[in-house]
């Protein structure tokens, strides 16, 4: 889980969500939500991992610029 500010200065959280089922390949994906509103987030299903550990490790190394870019992409798909 990573806290960061979007391009407007609003606080967001980037985390990992997992899907249930027998298909383990790409089961874990990136999820963003406004701080304090975990149920109002957006998924980015293009960013997938095979294990939760790999997802958390990658998320920990992502820069703020990368997180803002990915958030913008996820929000654009929902709004557009």
C-alpha positions in Angstrom: 0.0 0.0 0.0 1.3 3.5 -0.9 0.0 6.9 -0.1 0.6 9.7 -2.6 -0.8 12.9 -3.9 -2.5 13.3 -7.3 -1.8 16.1 -9.7 -4.4 18.3 -7.9 -2.7 17.6 -4.5 -5.5 15.3 -3.3 -4.4 12.3 -1.1 -4.8 8.9 -2.7 -3.8 5.3 -1.8 -2.5 2.8 -4.3 -2.9 -0.8 -3.3 -3.3 -4.3 -4.6 -6.6 -6.1 -5.1 -7.0 -9.8 -5.8 -9.6 -11.7 -7.7 -10.9 -15.1 -6.5 -10.9 -18.2 -8.7 -8.7 -20.9 -10.1 -6.8 -18.7 -12.6 -3.8 -17.6 -10.7 -2.0 -15.8 -13.6 -2.6 -12.1 -13.2 -4.9 -12.6 -10.2 -3.6 -9.4 -8.4 -4.0 -5.9 -9.9 -3.6 -2.3 -9.1 -6.3 -0.4 -7.2 -6.5 3.3 -6.4 -8.8 5.1 -3.9 -9.1 8.5 -2.3 -7.7 8.5 1.2 -10.5 7.4 3.6 -12.8 6.2 0.8 -11.6 2.6 -0.1 -15.0 1.8 -1.6 -14.9 4.7 -4.1 -11.8 3.6 -5.9 -10.8 2.6 -9.5 -9.1 -0.5 -10.7 -6.3 -0.7 -13.3 -6.5 -4.2 -14.6 -3.7 -3.6 -17.1 -1.2 -3.8 -14.2 -1.2 -7.4 -13.0 0.9 -9.7 -10.9 0.9 -13.5 -10.2 1.6 -13.1 -6.5 0.6 -10.6 -3.8 4.2 -10.5 -2.7 5.4 -9.5 -6.2 2.6 -6.9 -6.4 3.6 -5.3 -3.0 7.2 -5.3 -3.9 6.6 -3.5 -7.3 4.2 -1.1 -5.7 6.8 -0.1 -3.1 9.3 0.9 -5.8 6.9 2.9 -8.0 7.6 6.6 -8.0 5.0 9.3 -7.3 5.1 10.3 -11.0 4.4 6.7 -12.0 1.5 6.4 -9.5 -0.1 9.7 -10.8 0.2 8.5 -14.4 -1.4 5.2 -13.6 -4.2 6.9 -11.6 -4.9 9.3 -14.4 -5.1 6.3 -16.8 -7.5 4.4 -14.5 -9.7 7.4 -13.9 -9.8 8.2 -17.6 -11.2 4.8 -18.4 -14.0 5.2 -15.8 -14.9 8.8 -16.7 -14.4 8.5 -20.4 
